[in-house]
Amino acid sequence: MLVREVMTKRLHAVFPHDSFEKIVKLLVSKRVTGVPVVGKSGKIVGVISEKDLFYKLFPSKKEFYKDLEYYMNFENLEREASSVLKLKARDFMSKKVVSVASDDHVLKACSLFLTHNIRRLPVIDDGVLVGIVTTNNIYKNFLSSLINK
């Protein structure tokens, strides 16, 4: 089975200058857990997952260990949480884009999910974003086809 047979072609993407708020609203309203980030030319420049959003709610390890007592008090973290509203997609997107082509086998996508600890892959053909494949696409299609034989 090929990626093109299981990928989602209806894409939701954001731009590097889009706000944290806009991205959260998009993920919630479209019921997706991540989106590609595209530049002016339409080429993919990053990916944002809900995990990227959550990471911005917490201090870096360096900051955390500088003041353990402060950061172990979750009320302090909650007070600081609103600072994420100043962020743009470029501030928290994953810039290392791991992708597949529509002609790749779904098991290649599975291996990339596992080795990179990710749940979605942009599908890029000839430099153009044509879809996205997620672990859910694999469950619904490829794994289901195995048990329905």
N, C-alpha and C positions, 0 to 999 in steps of 0.2 A: 504494500500500500504506500502511495506517495503522499507527500505533504499537501499537495494541491487538492487531494481528495478529502482532507480533514480540516484544512485551515479555514479561518474566518476571513471573508473578503470584505465585510462591512467594517471599516476601520474608524476608530476614533483616535485622533492624534492631537498633539499640542505643539506649541512653538516655544523656543527657549525663553521668550519674554513673558510667557503666560504665568499668572500668579498661582501661588499655593492654593488659594481659595478657589480659583477657577478650576484647577485640576481636581481638587477634592470633590467639588460639585459635579464635575463630569464623571468621575469614577462612580460616584453614588447614583447619579441619575441614569447612567448607562449600564449599571451593574457589572462593571468590569474591574479587574484588580490591577491593571496596568495599561500604559499607553506608550506608543513611540513618540519621540520628540523629533520634529522635522524642522530643518532650516528653511530659509527663503527659497532655495532652489528645489525644495521638496525632498531632498535627500535626508535620510535618517542621521541624526547627530547624537541620539541618546535614547534611553528608555527609562520610564518611571514606573515603579511598582508601588503598591501600598506599603511594602517594606521600606522603601526609600522615604516615604512620608513619615512613617513611625520613627525611623532613625533620627529624624530632625527634631523630634520631641525630647531627645535625651542628649546629654553632654558627650563629648568625645571621651575616650578612656583617659586621656591626659587631664582633661578638665575634671573628670569625676574623681580621680585619685588626688588631685590637688586639694579637694575639700569634700571628703567622704561624708561627713556629718551633714553638710548642706544638701548634697544630692541624694542622700538616703531619705530625706524628708520630701515625700512626694507632693506636699503642698507647695514647696518651693518650685518644683518642676512644673506644677500646674500653673503657677503664677507666670512662669517664663514661657509657657506654651504659646501664648499669643504672639510671641516674637516670630514664629514661623510664617505669620501672615505677610511679612515683609519679603519673603523669599520668592524668587522666580524659578521656573523649571530648570534653568541652567545652573542654579545653585545646588540642586540636589539630585539631578538626573544621573543615572549610571552612564558614563561616557563610553565605556567599553561595550560595544554592541556585538553580541553574539547572535548570528543569524543563520538561516537556512534558505535554500532555494526551493521553489515549488516542485522541482523534479527530484529532490532528495527523498530518500526513504524515511518513513515516519520513525523507524528505529534510530536513524541518525539524530533526529530531533530528541528522542528519548535519551540518547546517550549524552547529548548536550545539556538537557535538563539536569541530569544527574551529576555530570562532571563540573558544571558551573553553579549548581544549586540555585537554579532559576525555574520559573514556571511558565514563561512565555518566550517565544522567539519571533522576531520580525521575519517575514518571508520576503526576500529581496531577489528579484530577477533583473539582471542587466542593470544593476544600480538603482532600480525602482522598487519602492515598497508596494507589494501587491497583496499582502495579507499578514495575518498573525496566526501562529499556532500555539496552543496552550496545552498544558497537561490535561485539562478538561476535554479538549478536542480529541486527544489520544484515548482517554477513557471512554468517551461516548462512541468513538468510531472503531479504532483499531482493536482495543481490548475487547470491546463488545463483539466484534466480528470473530474473535478467537473462540469465545464461549458459545456463539450461535452457529458453529459449524456442525 
